[in-house]
């Protein structure tokens, strides 16, 4: 990826002498940057499962660095992703990356909110949504968490001072240690969030100085939005499709969630490489510790046991974005057309 950014820099400096317009000349390196960014995210995902390396510290270190490349704190992300694996197919506990609502909740919405719900879950929203997910959200998360901490600590200290006077200052360390943020869960997550933000913002400043702010941000925004759109799209269609296992907590089965609630994508071999073979998703949910470079072999070795799992072709992917409501009573995902019918 560093070589590709070097090529972007060279093209930017020599754009006047090139026979092609600058956007056209930049297209090949930017496409490759998008694909390599998507692969680095998939490898970060492996590190979160402690599957890329045998040693935990190597997975942790590599995951952190790949998180910096993708501008997202890996440790908090991995905790949230582990929750998804633990509850896949239990739509009462986990509603996917699009925060889906139930069919009953949708039917109670006024018409304007129904239209907004539909609009925000259109495939084209993957681009602005992906940019927000990688570039804005981790920065906003730290700012909101810090503000929440300062306000909560100030209020707690003010109440203690009003009750016990200046002697209450001795309670300040306890107030700090006792704070529970709604933006992170552990001290480790906070440390990862802070370190990621420091390194990412520093890299932005250095890259903008090297390439020029205009060239850097126009290219970087495009790369991050498109790469995020790819892996969010892949994640979505691997769980939102016609007939996907979608039960509540009472009768939920982990095994059925893995086999019937995960699709397997039929992608070109070259695209599978950039996605780190995450297209073999049922076997991944059955055993998340299988590294990406073993998923294809494990899937093929157990193909007779996975024959009932849903396979999706590229042409079927757009249709998956219609399944954005959970029918609690019918225990299935339904479309807006079914909801309105």
GUMISE-459560 format. One record per atom (N, C-alpha, C, O): x, y, z. Coordinates in steps of 0.02 Angstrom, whole numbers, padded with zeros to 5 digits, always signed. Layout:
XYZ/...
//
This chain:
+00041-00060+00000/+00000+00000+00000/+00043+00063+00000/+00025+00114-00030/+00101+00060+00033/+00146+00117+00034/+00170+00133-00037/+00175+00191-00056/+00185+00080-00076/+00207+00090-00145/+00152+00122-00187/+00165+00165-00230/+00090+00102-00175/+00034+00131-00212/+00024+00205-00195/+00011+00245-00239/+00032+00222-00130/+00028+00293-00112/+00086+00332-00142/+00079+00390-00159/+00144+00299-00148/+00200+00330-00182/+00185+00344-00255/+00204+00395-00282/+00149+00297-00287/+00129+00306-00357/+00079+00364-00363/+00081+00403-00410/+00033+00369-00314/-00015+00425-00313/+00024+00490-00309/+00007+00538-00344/+00075+00493-00267/+00115+00553-00259/+00150+00571-00325/+00151+00629-00346/+00179+00520-00358/+00215+00532-00421/+00167+00558-00474/+00184+00605-00511/+00108+00527-00479/+00058+00549-00529/+00036+00620-00514/+00028+00660-00561/+00027+00637-00450/+00007+00704-00433/+00059+00756-00452/+00042+00811-00475/+00124+00739-00442/+00178+00786-00458/+00188+00795-00533/+00209+00848-00555/+00173+00742-00572/+00187+00744-00644/+00123+00746-00685/+00123+00728-00744/+00068+00766-00654/+00004+00765-00689/+00003+00808-00752/-00030+00790-00801/+00040+00863-00751/+00039+00908-00810/+00071+00875-00871/+00054+00891-00928/+00119+00830-00859/+00154+00798-00915/+00121+00733-00938/+00142+00704-00988/+00071+00710-00903/+00038+00646-00920/-00012+00657-00976/-00043+00710-00980/-00020+00606-01019/-00068+00612-01074/-00141+00604-01053/-00187+00617-01092/-00151+00582-00991/-00218+00569-00966/-00238+00621-00914/-00194+00649-00880/-00303+00636-00907/-00325+00680-00852/-00307+00649-00785/-00303+00588-00778/-00295+00691-00736/-00274+00667-00670/-00320+00614-00641/-00295+00563-00617/-00387+00623-00640/-00430+00571-00611/-00423+00503-00646/-00426+00451-00613/-00413+00504-00712/-00405+00441-00749/-00338+00408-00732/-00335+00348-00723/-00286+00448-00729/-00219+00422-00713/-00217+00392-00642/-00181+00344-00629/-00256+00422-00596/-00256+00398-00527/-00299+00336-00517/-00293+00302-00466/-00342+00321-00565/-00390+00267-00556/-00358+00199-00540/-00379+00167-00492/-00307+00175-00579/-00278+00109-00563/-00250+00104-00492/-00267+00056-00457/-00207+00151-00469/-00182+00144-00400/-00237+00149-00347/-00234+00117-00295/-00288+00190-00361/-00342+00198-00311/-00383+00134-00307/-00403+00114-00252/-00396+00101-00363/-00433+00038-00362/-00394-00014-00322/-00422-00051-00281/-00329-00017-00334/-00287-00065-00296/-00285-00047-00222/-00285-00091-00180/-00282+00017-00206/-00283+00038-00136/-00348+00017-00102/-00347-00005-00044/-00404+00023-00137/-00469+00002-00110/-00467-00073-00095/-00488-00095-00041/-00442-00112-00142/-00441-00185-00134/-00393-00206-00078/-00410-00250-00038/-00334-00176-00075/-00287-00194-00022/-00312-00171+00046/-00298-00203+00097/-00347-00115+00048/-00377-00092+00111/-00429-00142+00135/-00433-00158+00194/-00470-00167+00088/-00520-00218+00106/-00486-00281+00133/-00509-00311+00181/-00430-00301+00101/-00394-00361+00125/-00364-00348+00194/-00367-00392+00237/-00337-00289+00205/-00307-00276+00270/-00360-00277+00325/-00347-00297+00381/-00422-00255+00308/-00476-00259+00357/-00493-00332+00372/-00505-00350+00429/-00494-00374+00320/-00509-00445+00330/-00455-00478+00373/-00471-00521+00414/-00392-00458+00363/-00338-00486+00405/-00344-00461+00476/-00330-00498+00523/-00364-00398+00485/-00377-00372+00552/-00432-00412+00586/-00429-00426+00645/-00483-00430+00547/-00538-00472+00572/-00511-00539+00597/-00533-00564+00649/-00464-00569+00560/-00433-00632+00582/-00396-00623+00648/-00400-00666+00692/-00361-00567+00654/-00325-00553+00717/-00373-00548+00776/-00357-00569+00831/-00433-00520+00763/-00482-00514+00816/-00506-00582+00841/-00526-00589+00899/-00504-00631+00797/-00523-00700+00816/-00462-00740+00841/-00468-00799+00857/-00404-00706+00845/-00341-00739+00863/-00327-00797+00817/-00305-00851+00839/-00339-00786+00752/-00333-00840+00703/-00276-00830+00654/-00254-00878+00622/-00251-00768+00647/-00199-00755+00596/-00132-00784+00618/-00095-00810+00576/-00117-00779+00683/-00055-00806+00710/-00071-00853+00768/-00127-00851+00794/-00023-00893+00788/-00035-00939+00843/-00030-00905+00911/-00063-00925+00959/+00010-00852+00915/+00020-00819+00979/-00026-00759+00986/-00035-00720+00939/-00055-00752+01044/-00104-00698+01056/-00072-00630+01047/-00103-00586+01017/-00011-00620+01072/+00018-00554+01068/+00032-00533+00996/+00028-00474+00979/+00047-00582+00952/+00057-00566+00882/-00008-00544+00849/-00010-00496+00810/-00062-00580+00865/-00128-00560+00840/-00147-00490+00865/-00174-00450+00827/-00132-00477+00927/-00149-00412+00956/-00109-00357+00924/-00136-00304+00906/-00043-00367+00915/+00000-00316+00886/-00017-00304+00813/-00024-00247+00791/-00024-00359+00774/-00040-00352+00703/-00109-00322+00694/-00120-00281+00649/-00156-00342+00736/-00223-00315+00732/-00224-00241+00745/-00260-00203+00712/-00185-00219+00794/-00182-00147+00809/-00154-00108+00749/-00182-00056+00731/-00100-00133+00719/-00070-00098+00662/-00117-00097+00602/-00122-00047+00567/-00151-00153+00590/-00199-00155+00535/-00258-00109+00549/-00288-00081+00503/-00274-00101+00613/-00326-00053+00632/-00305+00018+00617/-00347+00059+00597/-00241+00033+00625/-00216+00100+00608/-00221+00110+00532/-00241+00164+00509/-00204+00059+00494/-00209+00063+00420/-00281+00078+00400/-00293+00117+00353/-00328+00047+00435/-00399+00055+00417/-00433+00110+00458/-00493+00120+00452/-00394+00145+00500/-00419+00202+00540/-00472+00182+00590/-00512+00224+00610/-00474+00118+00611/-00524+00096+00659/-00490+00058+00716/-00448+00016+00703/-00507+00073+00779/-00477+00037+00836/-00496-00037+00834/-00555-00054+00838/-00446-00080+00829/-00460-00151+00819/-00488-00185+00881/-00533-00227+00875/-00464-00168+00940/-00484-00203+01000/-00559-00193+01016/-00594-00243+01027/-00585-00131+01017/-00657-00123+01027/-00698-00154+00971/-00751-00182+00983/-00673-00149+00909/-00709-00178+00853/-00714-00254+00861/-00767-00283+00849/-00660-00286+00882/-00659-00359+00890/-00708-00381+00944/-00740-00434+00937/-00715-00341+00998/-00763-00360+01050/-00834-00359+01022/-00873-00404+01035/-00851-00307+00984/-00918-00304+00954/-00929-00359+00905/-00984-00387+00900/-00877-00377+00867/-00884-00430+00818/-00892-00498+00853/-00929-00541+00828/-00860-00507+00909/-00867-00569+00947/-00940-00577+00970/-00965-00633+00973/-00972-00522+00988/-01043-00524+01007/-01085-00549+00949/-01131-00589+00959/-01070-00526+00889/-01106-00550+00829/-01099-00625+00822/-01148-00660+00810/-01038-00651+00829/-01027-00723+00822/-01065-00762+00876/-01092-00816+00864/-01065-00735+00935/-01098-00770+00991/-01173-00774+00982/-01205-00820+01008/-01202-00726+00945/-01276-00723+00940/-01301-00724+00868/-01358-00705+00855/-01260-00747+00821/-01282-00746+00751/-01346-00786+00741/-01352-00843+00763/-01394-00755+00708/-01459-00787+00697/-01510-00772+00751/-01569-00787+00744/-01486-00743+00807/-01532-00722+00861/-01547-00648+00851/-01511-00605+00875/-01600-00635+00814/-01615-00566+00795/-01647-00526+00851/-01659-00467+00844/-01660-00559+00907/-01682-00523+00966/-01623-00490+01001/-01630-00437+01033/-01564-00521+00995/-01504-00495+01027/-01460-00453+00981/-01429-00404+01002/-01457-00472+00916/-01412-00438+00870/-01447-00425+00804/-01470-00471+00772/-01451-00361+00784/-01489-00341+00725/-01444-00322+00666/-01467-00289+00619/-01381-00342+00666/-01339-00330+00609/-01311-00259+00608/-01328-00218+00650/-01267-00244+00558/-01235-00179+00555/-01283-00123+00537/-01267-00064+00546/-01343-00140+00511/-01390-00088+00491/-01442-00073+00544/-01488-00033+00532/-01435-00103+00603/-01481-00091+00659/-01554-00097+00636/-01593-00050+00641/-01571-00157+00611/-01638-00168+00585/-01690-00167+00641/-01675-00179+00699/-01751-00152+00622/-01807-00154+00669/-01854-00210+00651/-01847-00241+00598/-01902-00224+00694/-01949-00278+00682/-02004-00254+00634/-02015-00195+00624/-02039-00303+00606/-02095-00288+00563/-02148-00248+00600/-02177-00201+00572/-02162-00267+00662/-02212-00231+00702/-02191-00159+00715/-02232-00114+00711/-02128-00148+00731/-02103-00081+00743/-02108-00038+00680/-02125+00021+00683/-02093-00068+00623/-02097-00031+00560/-02168-00009+00545/-02179+00048+00524/-02215-00053+00556/-02285-00037+00542/-02313+00017+00588/-02364+00047+00573/-02280+00029+00644/-02302+00082+00689/-02271+00150+00672/-02291+00201+00700/-02223+00151+00626/-02190+00214+00607/-02235+00256+00562/-02272+00229+00521/-02232+00322+00569/-02267+00365+00521/-02233+00359+00453/-02177+00336+00448/-02267+00380+00401/-02244+00370+00333/-02176+00402+00320/-02134+00373+00285/-02165+00462+00348/-02100+00495+00337/-02043+00454+00365/-01991+00448+00333/-02051+00426+00425/-01998+00386+00455/-01989+00320+00418/-01933+00293+00417/-02042+00293+00389/-02035+00233+00348/-01991+00247+00287/-01947+00207+00271/-02003+00304+00255/-01962+00322+00197/-01889+00332+00216/-01844+00312+00180/-01878+00365+00274/-01809+00376+00298/-01775+00310+00313/-01717+00301+00296/-01811+00264+00346/-01783+00198+00362/-01762+00163+00298/-01708+00133+00295/-01804+00165+00247/-01788+00133+00183/-01729+00166+00150/-01684+00132+00125/-01727+00233+00149/-01674+00269+00117/-01606+00254+00147/-01557+00244+00111/-01602+00253+00214/-01539+00242+00248/-01511+00172+00239/-01452+00160+00254/-01551+00126+00214/-01529+00057+00203/-01525+00038+00130/-01524-00021+00113/-01522+00089+00087/-01511+00077+00016/-01437+00060+00005/-01394+00086+00041/-01421+00019-00045/-01351+00001-00058/-01305+00061-00068/-01247+00059-00047/-01329+00114-00100/-01286+00173-00112/-01265+00207-00047/-01215+00243-00046/-01303+00196+00006/-01285+00226+00071/-01223+00192+00101/-01197+00215+00152/-01200+00138+00070/-01139+00106+00093/-01079+00153+00088/-01032+00148+00128/-01079+00197+00038/-01021+00241+00028/-01016+00295+00083/-00964+00299+00116/-01067+00336+00093/-01061+00384+00149/-01059+00348+00217/-01025+00370+00263/-01095+00293+00221/-01095+00255+00284/-01026+00225+00298/-01004+00225+00355/-00993+00201+00246/-00926+00174+00255/-00876+00227+00275/-00833+00215+00318/-00881+00285+00244/-00836+00341+00263/-00846+00360+00336/-00797+00370+00372/-00909+00365+00357/-00923+00381+00427/-00896+00327+00473/-00866+00343+00525/-00905+00264+00454/-00885+00207+00496/-00810+00207+00511/-00790+00192+00567/-00769+00222+00460/-00697+00218+00468/-00665+00285+00487/-00622+00288+00531/-00686+00339+00455/-00650+00402+00462/-00677+00445+00519/-00639+00477+00555/-00743+00446+00527/-00773+00492+00575/-00789+00459+00642/-00773+00486+00695/-00821+00402+00641/-00847+00371+00702/-00795+00362+00757/-00808+00380+00814/-00735+00333+00742/-00686+00324+00797/-00663+00390+00829/-00650+00392+00889/-00659+00444+00788/-00641+00509+00816/-00697+00536+00859/-00686+00562+00914/-00758+00530+00833/-00817+00554+00869/-00826+00515+00934/-00845+00543+00986/-00813+00450+00931/-00819+00407+00990/-00774+00431+01047/-00794+00432+01105/-00713+00449+01030/-00665+00472+01080/-00686+00540+01108/-00683+00550+01169/-00708+00585+01065/-00729+00651+01087/-00791+00647+01133/-00793+00679+01185/-00840+00608+01112/-00901+00601+01152/-00886+00567+01219/-00913+00585+01271/-00842+00516+01216/-00824+00481+01278/-00787+00526+01326/-00799+00523+01386/-00741+00566+01299/-00704+00613+01342/-00750+00665+01372/-00744+00682+01431/-00796+00691+01332/-00844+00741+01358/-00887+00711+01412/-00900+00742+01464/-00911+00649+01400/-00952+00616+01450/-00914+00606+01515/-00942+00615+01570/-00850+00586+01510/-00808+00576+01569/-00799+00641+01608/-00806+00641+01670/-00784+00696+01573/-00773+00759+01607/-00836+00784+01642/-00833+00808+01699/-00893+00778+01609/-00956+00800+01638/-00974+00758+01699/-00993+00785+01751/-00968+00692+01692/-00986+00647+01748/-00940+00658+01808/-00963+00658+01865/-00875+00667+01795/-00827+00677+01849/-00840+00745+01884/-00838+00749+01945/-00853+00797+01843/-00866+00863+01872/-00929+00862+01915/-00930+00892+01969/-00981+00828+01892/-01043+00825+01931/-01033+00786+01996/-01056+00806+02049/-00997+00730+01991/-00984+00690+02050/-00943+00727+02101/-00956+00723+02161/-00892+00763+02077/-00848+00802+02122/-00886+00860+02153/-00877+00875+02212/-00928+00893+02113/-00967+00949+02140/-01015+00926+02195/-01023+00960+02245/-01046+00868+02184/-01092+00841+02235/-01054+00824+02299/-01078+00836+02354/-00994+00794+02291/-00954+00776+02349/-00929+00837+02386/-00928+00838+02448/-00909+00889+02349/-00885+00951+02381/-00941+00985+02419/-00931+01012+02474/-01002+00984+02390/-01058+01015+02424/-01075+00979+02489/-01100+01009+02536/-01062+00915+02490/-01080+00875+02549/-01025+00874+02602/-01040+00878+02662/-00962+00869+02580/-00908+00859+02629/-00852+00912+02624/-00802+00907+02660/-00861+00962+02582/-00811+01015+02577/-00748+00991+02542/-00749+00943+02503/-00692+01028+02555/-00631+01014+02519/-00603+00945+02533/-00562+00920+02494/-00624+00913+02586/-00600+00845+02600/-00621+00796+02545/-00591+00743+02537/-00673+00815+02508/-00698+00771+02455/-00649+00765+02397/-00656+00719+02355/-00599+00809+02392/-00550+00804+02338/-00513+00738+02340/-00489+00713+02289/-00508+00709+02400/-00474+00645+02406/-00512+00589+02369/-00485+00536+02356/-00575+00602+02354/-00616+00552+02319/-00610+00555+02243/-00638+00513+02208/-00572+00604+02219/-00566+00613+02146/-00538+00551+02111/-00565+00530+02059/-00483+00520+02137/-00459+00459+02103/-00512+00404+02099/-00516+00368+02049/-00552+00397+02151/-00604+00346+02150/-00659+00363+02099/-00685+00318+02066/-00674+00428+02093/-00724+00448+02043/-00699+00432+01972/-00738+00410+01930/-00634+00444+01961/-00606+00430+01894/-00607+00356+01880/-00627+00335+01826/-00585+00315+01929/-00584+00243+01919/-00654+00214+01912/-00663+00164+01877/-00702+00243+01945/-00769+00216+01946/-00812+00236+01886/-00868+00211+01879/-00786+00280+01844/-00826+00302+01786/-00838+00244+01737/-00791+00208+01720/-00899+00236+01714/-00916+00185+01665/-00942+00221+01602/-00995+00251+01602/-00902+00217+01549/-00919+00253+01489/-00969+00214+01446/-00970+00153+01447/-01011+00250+01410/-01056+00218+01362/-01023+00212+01294/-01055+00188+01246/-00959+00233+01288/-00924+00231+01223/-00868+00180+01222/-00840+00168+01169/-00850+00152+01279/-00803+00096+01282/-00817+00057+01346/-00850+00082+01391/-00792-00004+01348/-00810-00048+01404/-00753-00060+01453/-00765-00069+01513/-00691-00061+01428/-00635-00077+01472/-00579-00026+01461/-00579+00013+01413/-00531-00026+01509/-00473+00018+01502/-00432+00000+01441/-00402+00043+01409/-00431-00065+01424/-00395-00087+01364/-00425-00058+01300/-00389-00038+01254/-00491-00056+01297/-00525-00027+01239/-00510+00048+01234/-00499+00074+01180/-00510+00082+01292/-00494+00154+01292/-00423+00166+01268/-00411+00210+01227/-00376+00125+01292/-00306+00133+01271/-00299+00123+01196/-00263+00159+01162/-00334+00073+01169/-00331+00059+01098/-00362+00117+01058/-00336+00136+01006/-00417+00143+01083/-00451+00198+01050/-00407+00260+01048/-00402+00293+00996/-00375+00277+01104/-00332+00336+01107/-00271+00327+01061/-00254+00372+01022/-00238+00269+01067/-00178+00257+01027/-00194+00257+00952/-00156+00284+00912/-00250+00227+00933/-00270+00226+00863/-00281+00297+00838/-00258+00315+00784/-00318+00338+00877/-00332+00406+00856/-00268+00447+00848/-00261+00485+00801/-00222+00440+00895/-00159+00477+00892/-00121+00460+00829/-00098+00504+00793/-00113+00395+00815/-00074+00373+00757/-00110+00389+00691/-00078+00409+00643/-00175+00380+00690/-00212+00393+00628/-00210+00467+00611/-00196+00485+00554/-00224+00510+00659/-00224+00582+00646/-00154+00606+00627/-00146+00649+00584/-00103+00578+00660/-00034+00595+00643/-00019+00575+00571/+00013+00612+00533/-00042+00515+00552/-00030+00492+00483/-00066+00536+00432/-00041+00549+00378/-00125+00560+00450/-00162+00606+00405/-00122+00670+00395/-00116+00694+00338/-00095+00698+00448/-00057+00760+00443/+00006+00751+00400/+00022+00793+00359/+00040+00694+00411/+00101+00681+00372/+00085+00668+00299/+00120+00693+00255/+00032+00630+00286/+00013+00615+00216/-00010+00678+00181/+00006+00688+00122/-00047+00721+00215/-00069+00784+00185/-00010+00830+00169/-00011+00865+00119/+00041+00828+00212/+00100+00869+00200/+00140+00841+00140/+00168+00879+00101/+00141+00775+00134/+00179+00742+00081/+00144+00751+00013/+00176+00771-00036/+00080+00735+00010/+00044+00735-00053/+00011+00802-00069/-00004+00817-00127/+00001+00842-00018/-00041+00902-00025/-00110+00884+00001/-00137+00831-00014/-00139+00929+00039/-00203+00914+00072/-00258+00896+00023/-00296+00850+00035/-00261+00933-00033/-00315+00920-00081/-00310+00851-00112/-00359+00814-00114/-00251+00833-00137/-00241+00767-00169/-00251+00711-00118/-00284+00661-00132/-00221+00720-00058/-00227+00667-00008/-00299+00654+00012/-00322+00596+00010/-00335+00707+00031/-00403+00696+00056/-00451+00673+00003/-00497+00634+00017/-00443+00696-00058/-00488+00672-00112/-00477+00598-00125/-00524+00561-00136/-00414+00576-00124/-00398+00505-00136/-00415+00463-00075/-00445+00409-00081/-00396+00487-00017/-00406+00448+00045/-00480+00438+00060/-00500+00383+00078/-00520+00490+00052/-00591+00485+00065/-00623+00433+00018/-00666+00394+00039/-00602+00433-00044/-00629+00386-00093/-00609+00315-00075/-00650+00269-00077/-00545+00305-00058/-00521+00238-00042/-00556+00210+00020/-00578+00153+00020/-00561+00251+00072/-00592+00226+00134/-00666+00213+00126/-00692+00163+00151/-00701+00257+00090/-00773+00247+00080/-00786+00184+00039/-00831+00145+00056/-00747+00173-00014/-00759+00115-00057/-00738+00050-00024/-00773+00000-00030/-00681+00050+00011/-00660-00012+00044/-00708-00031+00100/-00724-00090+00109/-00731+00019+00139/-00780+00005+00191/-00845-00020+00161/-00877-00065+00188/-00865+00009+00104/-00927-00013+00071/-00922-00086+00051/-00971-00123+00055/-00862-00108+00029/-00853-00178+00009/-00863-00225+00068/-00902-00272+00063/-00828-00212+00124/-00833-00262+00178/-00899-00256+00216/-00922-00306+00243/-00930-00198+00218/-00996-00194+00249/-01047-00230+00205/-01091-00264+00231/-01041-00222+00139/-01085-00257+00092/-01078-00333+00100/-01128-00369+00104/-01016-00356+00101/-01004-00428+00109/-01034-00454+00174/-01068-00505+00175/-01021-00418+00229/-01049-00438+00294/-01125-00440+00291/-01156-00487+00316/-01155-00389+00261/-01228-00384+00260/-01259-00444+00223/-01303-00477+00249/-01236-00457+00162/-01268-00509+00122/-01253-00579+00148/-01287-00626+00131/-01202-00585+00190/-01188-00651+00218/-01235-00668+00276/-01232-00723+00302/-01278-00620+00295/-01326-00634+00348/-01396-00611+00332/-01444-00634+00364/-01404-00567+00285/-01470-00542+00264/-01485-00569+00195/-01461-00542+00145/-01525-00620+00192/-01545-00649+00128/-01610-00687+00138/-01628-00703+00195/-01643-00702+00084/-01707-00737+00089/-01696-00806+00121/-01654-00845+00099/-01735-00819+00173/-01730-00883+00208/-01677-00886+00261/-01666-00939+00290/-01643-00830+00275/-01592-00830+00327/-01623-00848+00395/-01678-00827+00411/-01586-00885+00435/-01608-00905+00501/-01615-00843+00544/-01566-00807+00556/-01676-00829+00568/-01688-00767+00605/-01737-00780+00661/-01797-00767+00654/-01712-00805+00718/-01755-00824+00774/-01744-00777+00833/-01699-00735+00833/-01787-00785+00883/-01780-00750+00946/-01739-00791+00995/-01717-00846+00978/-01730-00766+01055/-01686-00799+01104/-01713-00866+01127/-01673-00912+01139/-01779-00873+01133/-01808-00934+01163/-01791-00998+01125/-01774-01048+01155/-01796-00996+01058/-01785-01057+01020/-01723-01052+00974/-01718-01089+00925/-01678-01008+00991/-01619-00997+00949/-01569-01054+00957/-01560-01081+01011/-01536-01072+00901/-01486-01124+00899/-01421-01096+00870/-01422-01069+00815/-01367-01102+00906/-01302-01078+00881/-01283-01114+00817/-01259-01083+00770/-01293-01180+00815/-01275-01219+00756/-01315-01198+00696/-01288-01189+00641/-01381-01191+00704/-01423-01171+00648/-01407-01099+00627/-01412-01081+00568/-01389-01057+00675/-01370-00989+00659/-01309-00988+00614/-01305-00948+00567/-01260-01032+00628/-01199-01036+00587/-01214-01064+00517/-01189-01037+00468/-01254-01117+00514/-01266-01152+00450/-01320-01118+00408/-01312-01112+00347/-01373-01097+00440/-01430-01070+00402/-01433-00994+00403/-01469-00963+00365/-01394-00964+00448/-01393-00890+00453/-01332-00859+00423/-01320-00799+00432/-01293-00898+00386/-01233-00872+00353/-01232-00897+00281/-01238-00957+00269/-01224-00853+00234/-01220-00873+00164/-01147-00879+00143/-01102-00852+00175/-01136-00915+00089/-01069-00923+00060/-01070-00891-00010/-01111-00909-00052/-01024-00845-00021/-01025-00807-00084/-00982-00841-00137/-00928-00866-00123/-01008-00842-00197/-00970-00868-00254/-00937-00809-00288/-00965-00777-00332/-00875-00796-00268/-00838-00738-00294/-00782-00763-00339/-00759-00819-00333/-00759-00720-00386/-00700-00738-00425/-00640-00749-00379/-00636-00720-00325/-00595-00793-00399/-00540-00812-00356/-00498-00751-00335/-00476-00746-00277/-00488-00704-00381/-00447-00645-00365/-00481-00602-00312/-00448-00573-00269/-00548-00596-00315/-00585-00557-00266/-00587-00592-00199/-00586-00560-00146/-00590-00659-00201/-00586-00698-00138/-00521-00683-00102/-00520-00679-00041/-00465-00676-00140/-00401-00662-00108/-00403-00595-00072/-00380-00589-00015/-00431-00544-00104/-00435-00478-00073/-00482-00478-00013/-00474-00437+00032/-00531-00523-00012/-00577-00529+00046/-00552-00581+00096/-00587-00596+00145/-00492-00608+00084/-00462-00658+00129/-00509-00718+00140/-00514-00744+00195/-00542-00740+00086/-00585-00800+00085/-00641-00799+00137/-00666-00851+00158/-00661-00739+00158/-00716-00735+00206/-00782-00755+00174/-00832-00763+00208/-00782-00763+00107/-00842-00786+00072/-00862-00856+00095/-00921-00875+00088/-00815-00895+00121/-00831-00961+00149/-00854-00950+00222/-00817-00964+00269/-00914-00926+00229/-00934-00897+00292/-00966-00946+00341/-00960-00937+00402/-00998-00997+00316/-01029-01045+00362/-00976-01082+00404/-00984-01089+00464/-00923-01103+00371/-00870-01138+00408/-00835-01090+00456/-00812-01111+00509/-00832-01026+00437/-00803-00976+00482/-00845-00969+00545/-00817-00962+00599/-00911-00970+00539/-00954-00964+00598/-00954-01029+00639/-00965-01026+00699/-00942-01084+00607/-00937-01147+00645/-00873-01149+00687/-00873-01176+00742/-00820-01121+00659/-00756-01120+00696/-00718-01056+00677/-00684-01054+00626/-00723-01005+00719/-00695-00940+00703/-00619-00939+00709/-00588-00890+00688/-00588-00991+00736/-00516-00993+00743/-00480-01020+00680/-00419-01025+00679/-00518-01039+00630/-00487-01060+00567/-00459-00999+00532/-00497-00952+00518/-00394-00997+00517/-00366-00938+00482/-00392-00933+00411/-00413-00982+00381/-00390-00873+00383/-00418-00862+00317/-00387-00907+00264/-00421-00928+00217/-00322-00923+00271/-00289-00963+00220/-00305-01038+00225/-00280-01078+00186/-00347-01056+00274/-00371-01126+00280/-00446-01132+00268/-00472-01188+00266/-00481-01076+00261/-00554-01079+00256/-00577-01117+00194/-00623-01158+00199/-00547-01105+00137/-00568-01138+00075/-00558-01214+00082/-00603-01253+00064/-00500-01235+00107/-00487-01307+00114/-00535-01339+00164/-00559-01395+00152/-00548-01304+00220/-00595-01332+00270/-00665-01336+00242/-00701-01384+00254/-00685-01285+00204/-00752-01286+00173/-00757-01344+00124/-00806-01381+00125/-00707-01352+00082/-00709-01406+00032/-00707-01474+00065/-00740-01521+00041/-00669-01481+00119/-00666-01546+00153/-00732-01565+00186/-00746-01624+00196/-00771-01515+00203/-00835-01528+00237/-00895-01509+00193/-00949-01495+00218/-00884-01507+00127/-00936-01485+00081/-00999-01527+00088/-01055-01502+00079/-00992-01592+00102/-01051-01635+00109/-01093-01617+00169/-01153-01630+00170/-01063-01587+00220/-01100-01566+00279/-01128-01495+00271/-01173-01475+00309/-01103-01459+00222/-01124-01389+00212/-01168-01381+00150/-01181-01325+00129/-01191-01436+00123/-01229-01433+00060/-01294-01394+00068/-01320-01367+00019/-01322-01392+00128/-01385-01357+00140/-01376-01282+00151/-01425-01246+00156/-01313-01258+00157/-01301-01187+00169/-01314-01147+00105/-01302-01171+00050/-01338-01087+00114/-01356-01045+00057/-01294-01020+00020/-01246-00996+00052/-01294-01026-00045/-01241-00999-00087/-01269-00940-00126/-01324-00944-00154/-01232-00886-00129/-01254-00826-00164/-01205-00809-00219/-01144-00811-00209/-01231-00793-00278/-01190-00768-00333/-01188-00692-00330/-01226-00661-00294/-01143-00662-00369/-01138-00589-00371/-01203-00558-00393/-01222-00504-00369/-01238-00590-00440/-01301-00562-00465/-01356-00562-00413/-01404-00524-00419/-01350-00604-00361/-01401-00607-00309/-01389-00558-00253/-01433-00547-00211/-01331-00527-00251/-01314-00482-00195/-01362-00422-00190/-01385-00408-00135/-01378-00388-00245/-01424-00330-00238/-01491-00348-00205/-01519-00307-00168/-01517-00408-00220/-01581-00428-00191/-01579-00436-00116/-01631-00432-00083/-01521-00448-00088/-01515-00458-00016/-01531-00394+00023/-01552-00397+00080/-01521-00336-00009/-01532-00273+00026/-01606-00257+00036/-01623-00207+00067/-01649-00300+00009/-01721-00291+00021/-01742-00319+00088/-01794-00300+00115/-01701-00364+00117/-01721-00399+00179/-01695-00360+00239/-01642-00374+00267/-01735-00308+00257/-01713-00262+00310/-01763-00255+00367/-01763-00206+00403/-01806-00305+00374/-01853-00308+00430/-01854-00378+00459/-01848-00427+00422/-01860-00382+00525/-01865-00447+00557/-01937-00458+00580/-01965-00421+00620/-01967-00511+00553/-02035-00531+00572/-02030-00577+00633/-02014-00636+00626/-02043-00549+00691/-02038-00587+00754/-02084-00647+00754/-02064-00702+00774/-02146-00638+00732/-02195-00692+00734/-02177-00747+00685/-02181-00806+00701/-02156-00728+00624/-02140-00777+00573/-02069-00803+00578/-02051-00850+00542/-02027-00773+00622/-01957-00794+00631/-01919-00794+00564/-01888-00844+00546/-01924-00738+00529/-01890-00733+00465/-01877-00659+00448/-01907-00615+00479/-01833-00647+00400/-01822-00581+00375/-01871-00568+00317/-01883-00612+00276/-01898-00507+00315/-01946-00491+00263/-01926-00425+00230/-01884-00388+00255/-01957-00412+00172/-01944-00351+00134/-01995-00297+00151/-02046-00310+00182/-01979-00236+00130/-02025-00181+00140/-02088-00192+00099/-02142-00172+00120/-02082-00224+00041/-02141-00237-00001/-02189-00284+00036/-02249-00275+00033/-02161-00333+00071/-02204-00378+00110/-02236-00340+00169/-02293-00352+00186/-02199-00294+00198/-02225-00256+00255/-02281-00211+00234/-02329-00201+00271/-02277-00183+00174/-02328-00137+00150/-02387-00173+00119/-02440-00143+00110/-02378-00237+00104/-02432-00274+00069/-02489-00295+00114/-02537-00327+00091/
//
